[in-house]
Amino acid sequence: AFVVRFKALLLLGILIGIAMFFALNLYKTKITDKNTERIGVSGKYAFESLPTSILNLIGEGLTRIDETGSIEAGLASSWQYSEDGKTWTFTLDENKVWQDGKKITSDDLKYEFSDAQVSKPDEKTIVFTLQNSFSPFPAVVAKPIFKKGLLGTGEWKVVKARTLSGKVEQLTLEDKSGNKKIFKFYPSEERTKLAFKLGQVDIIEKVLSPEPLNKWPNLLIEKEPDYGSFVAVFFNIQDKKLGEKTFRQALNYAIDKEKLSSDRALDSISPLSWAYNPQVKPYNYDLDRAKELYEGVPKELKNDEPIKLITIPILLSVAEKVAVDWEKLGIKTQIQVLSEIPSEYQALIAIYEIPKDPDQYAMWHSTQSSLNITHYQSPRIDKLLEDGRTQLNKEERKKIYLDFQRFLVEDSPAAFLYHPTLYTIKRK
């Protein structure tokens, strides 16, 4: 009888409660500490694999790497190497201290390399003895290093961390002025955007697409090209069709890359790098040239079987445009969307993160079966990659990598498309 008599009032109360719940979530920033930033990050990370942008806030390595890939001083004020490039000696900066105020000593630095011995002659010196000469080694020790509890040397200190099954769910940083950054981690970009919609975070950093938030009012959206990665069509060289160089070049010329992005990627090394070669073959859109090359493809490779093009969900629109371009060449394309990159494929559109150092031995050398996803094999490229990681003179290394890029692009184990645009979304 009570429910029947007051059902309208009860229903109104429930509706008001739901409305208040969403209102409080959506406008939570109004009552949040102005000195606190709540930042959404896409991806699952353990402490040791957190994004470099976050780790650099907390600490630093023996060295630092600037945007050109050049090595700068970090925890070490100087370093030197032996004539054969196998022994690297780092001298610690006496002015560096941990966030607890204690001076840094060599005993604090815990390095474990399977192919290197570590010795500490005194508290300000650490020596690495390698099995082979390895010129990129200063870039290896640029990864920030910490004492127990993620205690570093940076301006921001970890004050709270929450994990689940070994993965970081939330990380709170604080500087000396009391400003806070709360990083919340979500499994996907879509899940991060949902958290933004629900008011769980106020900032989303480095997402590949601003949609649908770009249609929202009162948001600040910043964008920048990510020259630290590129989008490409990777070809499986072991495939009967795509193992033919002329066929790969025809597919490369047939893609109208300017329609995909104005930030073209010409090869696998960042255009900001000191080793970048801007004079490689650009493979600008040229359908006539593509058809001419396709005419020279062996007849047994020309059949009605479509090329199976695999991509990830965020790059589906790119795959569709590439498929349309290949159709104009007379080549059918079958698109398949997967959440993870498969071990076997015919053609693959994916995003590749470029190493800071120009050494790309793991990606392109014929012996690297697990990371060389194209199964590319070239004695000339192998030799250049081997020389590049043993040459200690920077100018001589540069000459090697200029040739490496030129010959790699000529062979077309991948069609380099563009550098992706990253978006940062904030509430005003």
N, C-alpha and C positions, 0 to 999 in steps of 0.2 A: 504493500500500500504506500509505503514511504517512497519507493523508487518511482511508482506510477505518478504520485503527486508532485515529486520534485525532479522528474527526468529531464525537463528542459534546463533547469538550473545546474544539474549534474553534468549534462552534456556541454553546457557553456563553460563550466569550470575546467573540464578536461581539455577543451579547445584552447582556453586561455593558458593552461599549463604547458601545452605543446608549443604554443606560440612563444611563450616566455623562454622555454628551453632553447629554441633555435635562435631567438633574439640574443640571448646571453652568449651563445657560442659565436654567432656572427659578429657581434660587437664587443667581444671580449677584450680587444685591444684598447678600448677606451678606459678600462679599469686596470690594465696591465701596467706594470712599472715602465715608465718611459725610457729607462736605461736598459731595458731588456729586449733583445731581438729573438723572436722564435722563428727558426729557419727550418724549412722542410727540405730534406735531401732524399733523392731517389736512389735506391740500391741497398743491398744487404752487405754489411761490412763487419769484420772482426776488428779488434783494436789495431792489430798490426797492418791491416789493409785499408784503413780509413783514407778518404780522399786526401791527396797531397795538400790541397788548399786548406784543409782543416789541420793537418799535422804541422804545417808551416806556421800556424798561429801559436802552436803550443811549444814547438822546439825547432831544432835545426840539426843538420848532420855535420860531419867534419868539414864539408864544403857546401856551397850553394850553387844552383844552376840558374842563370838569368834566362830571359825569354829567347835569347839567340843560341842557347845551348852552351855558352861559355861558362867556365868554372870560376867561382869566386870563393873567398875565405868564408868559413863558417865557424865551427868550434875550433878549427885549426887555423892559426894565423899564417902558416906557411907549410909547404911540403916539397919534397924532392924525390927523384927516382934514380935508380941505378942505371948504368949504361945499357944493360940488357932489358930494362923495363920490367923486371921481375920483382924488384924490391921498392916499396913505396913507404917513405918515412914522413909522418905528420907531426908537427909541433903545435901543441894546444895553445890557444890564446889565453894568456894569464889573466885577462880582464873578464873572462866569461865565468858566470856563476849559475848554479841551478836555482830554481824558483824558491828553494828553501834557504837561499843565501850562502850555501856551501860552495867552495871553489871546485871546479871540475878537475878531476885527475884522470889519468889514463885507465886506472883500475875501475872507474865508473862506467867506462865504455865497453859494453858487451857485444863483441862481434864474433859470429861463428860462420866461417866459410868452409865448404867442403874441399875446395881446391886452393886454400891459402892458409898459411900459418900466421898467427898473431903474436907479437911479442911487445913487451912494455918495459924498455930499458930504465925509464924513470917516470915520475908522475906526470910529466909534461910531454912525453913522447910515446907514440904508438907506431909500430912497424908491421907492415903486411908483406909477407914473402909469398909470391905467386908461383905456380908451377910453370906458367908460360907468360911471355910478355903480353901485357894487356893495357893499351893506351887509354881506354875509356874508364879505367878504375876510379879516378877522382869523381866521376859521375855516379858510380855505384855507392860511394860513401856519402853522397849528398842526402840520402834519405834520413829524415829526422830520427834521432835516437833519444831514448828516455831512461830515467831511473824508474824503479818500481812505482806503479800507480800513475803512469803517464806524467811523471814530473819532468818538465823540460826546461828550456832556457828562454822561451818566447814571452811575449807580452801578455798572453792569455794562459791562464792556469785552469786545469781540470778540477772542478769542485764537486762534481757529482756525475755518476755514470750509471746507466741501467742497461742490462743485457738480458737476452733471452736465447737460450740454446747456443751460446757462444757468439751471438751477433749483437752489435750495439743497437739499442732501441732509442736511447736518448743520451745526449752528452751536454753537460752544462759547463761553460767556460766563463771565467771572470777575470777582468784586468784589475790593475792597482787602484783605479778610480771607482770601482764598484760596478762598472758596466758588465752586463751579462749577454752571452750568446747561448741560446738553447737550441741545439741541433736535434731534430727529430727525424728518424730514418723510416722510410716506407719502401715496400718491396718493388714498386713500379712508379712510373711517372704519373699514371692516372690516379693511383692511390694517393700520391703526394698532392695532386690538385684537389682531390676530394677533401683532404685534411685542411687545405686552404679554404675551401668553400664552407667547411664546418667551423672555421675559426680556430682550429687547433694550432695553426702557424700563421705568421703575418708576412713571411717572405718565402718565396720559392726560388732557389738558385739553380741556374744552368739546366733548364729544361729545353728539349729540342723543339717543342711546339707550345705556343701560348694559348691555343684553343682549349676550351671555350672561354677562358678567362679574359681574352682580349676583347670580348663583347661586354664585359662588366664595366660599370662606371666607377669613378674614384679609385682607379688602380694606376700605379706607375709601372710601366713595362719598359725595361731596358734590354737592348740586344747588342751582341758583339760576335764577330766571327771567331770560331774556335780553330786557330791555326795549329793547335796541338793534336788535331785529329783530322781524318779525311773520310769521305764516303766513296766507295769504289765498287765496281763489279769485279769480283775475283773469279778467275777462270780456273777450272780444274784441268791442269795440264795433262793429267793421266787419261782424261776423257778422249775418245777417238776423234771427235770433231774439234774440240777446243784445244787439243794438243797440236793442232795445225796453226802455226804462227800467222799465216795469211788470213785465215778465218777469224782469228782474234782481232787482227788489225781492222778487218772489214767491220766487225761489230763495234769496235772502238770509234771509228769514223762515223758510223751511222747514228750515234747518240748525240742529240742536240743538247750539249751540256750547259749552254747559256740559259736555256729555259729552266734548268734545274736550280741554278744559283749563279750570282755574279761573282762569288768568291771561288773561282775555279781552283781545283787542285791539279797540278801538272804531274806530280810524282809523289813518292812516298816520304819525302823529307820536308819538314816545315819550311815555308817561305821566309820565316824569321831566322832560320838557322844560319850559322856562319858557313855551313857547308852546302847551302842550297844552290842548285844550278837552274837559273831562270831560262836557259836556252835549250831545254830539252824539247823534243817534238811535242807540240801542244795537242795534236789530234782534234783540231777544231772540226765542227760539224761539216761534213762534206759527203753528201749522199752519192754523188757521182763517183768520187774516189772509192767509197765503200763498195759500190756495185762493180767497179773495175777490179778491185781486189777479190771480190767474191767470185768473179768470173774465173780467176786463177786457182780457186780451190779445187782439189781433186774431185772428180765426178762422184766417186763412191761416198763422199761425205755430204753430198747434196741429196737430201731425201725429205720426205714430208714429216719426219719425226720432229716435234717441237723441242726447243731448248727448255729445259726445266730450270726456271729461275727462282731461287729461294731467297726470302728476305724476312726481316723482322717486322712486327706490326707498325712501328713508327715510320718505317721506310716503304710502306706499301704504295703510297702515291708515287714515289720515285720509281719503283719497279714497274708500275703501270705505264708511266711515261716512256721508260726504256723499252718496254714491250711494244708500244705503238711505233717507236722509231725503228725497231728491228723488223716489224711487219712491213714497213716501207721498203726494206731491203729484200723482202720476200721470205723472211725467216719467222716461222711461227714460234710463239713463246707461251709456256705454261707457267703461271705464277703460283707459288706455294708459300704461305706465311707460317713461320714457326717461331716459337718463343725463344728458342736457343739455336745457336749455330750448329748444324750437324757435322759429323766427321766426314760424311760422303755427300757430295753434291756435284752438279754440273756447272752451274753459274750461281753466284751468290752476291747479293748486295748487302753490305754491312759497313759499320763504322769501325775504323781502326785508330787506336790511340798511338800517336807517333812517339817513339822514345826521345828523350831530351838530347842524348848524344846521337850523332848520325850513324853509329854502329847499328846495322839492321841484320846482323848475322842470323839471329834466330828466325827472322821472318822469311829470308830468301835463300839461305845457304842450303844446298842439296842434302846435307847430312841431318838437317833439323826436321825430322819426319813429323813431330807432334805440333810444332808451331808454324812450319812452312805449309800453310793451309792450301796453297795452290799446287803443291808438289812440284814447284818450279825447279828445274835443274839446268845450270849453265856453268861450265868450267871457267869461263871468263868472269862471270859474276862471283863465283866461289873465290877465285884468286883475289879479286878486288876487295871482297869482304874480309878475307884473311889478312891482306896487307893493311887494310884500314884499321884493324884492331891491334896491330903490332907496331905501326909507325908512330913514333913519339913526337915528331915535329908536326905542329899544327898545320903549317902551310902545305907540307907534303901530304898530310892526311886529307886536306881539302881537295887537292888535285885528284886523289884517289876516288873520293866520293862524287866529284863532278863527273868522272868517267862512269862510276857505278850508276848514277841516275840516268845518264844518257843511254847506256846499253840496256838497262832494265826497262825503260819506257819504250825503247825500240822493240823489245821482245813482247811487250804487252801481256804479261801474266795477269795483269789487272787493268781495267779501264778506270783511270782516276777521274772522279767526277767533280767533287767540290768539298770545301771546308764547311762543316755544318755551322749554323747560327745558333747561339745559345741565348736563352731569354731568362732574365731575372724579373720576377713579378713581386711587387710590394703594394701594400695598402698605403694610401696617402694619409 
